[in-house]
Amino acid sequence: MAPMNTEHNTPQTNTEHNFPVKLQLRLDWSEMDMFGHINNVMFFKFIQASRVNYWEVTEFHRDYKDKGVGPLLVSSSCQFRKPLFYPGNIVVEARVDFIKNSSMGIHHRILNDKSEIAAEAQDVVVLFDFKRNEKATISEQIREAIEKLEKRKF
């Protein structure tokens, strides 16, 4: 189901505004499988790069070094739509779909050279206190940084 535009209660379109964080990657020959296309395992590598890029842009991971509190991936799924081929470039787009007390969902799209959706992925990430071995609350500062980037409230 498409996210809803809360101003007009209509489905949002897939515009640049809806996926504010983008990461361009070059496909490598070593990522191909025996069938001549990029191996599906590599899609998860691209999703990981996108996830970490989102964390860097929003500083979601900033408290890890000093406080031992940082993001922890709890689930990741991917729906493969089109194969990718070497040589080529992709753009991996990311947006947050939800923010709860200690978790958030990140939606990724992998676009091929023709800007077609090659895959879509969903991550659930928990903010985790590695010293106490328990979930941590997402701070207002992090929530506000994400909301500013996404240009919407959660």
Secondary structure by P-SEA (a helix, b strand, c coil): ccccccccccccccccccccbbbbbbbbcccccccccccaaaaaaaaaaaaaaaaaaaccccccccccbbbbbcbbbbbbcccccccbbbbbbbbbccccccbbbbbbbbbcccccccccbbbbbbbccccccccccccaaaaaaaaaaacccc
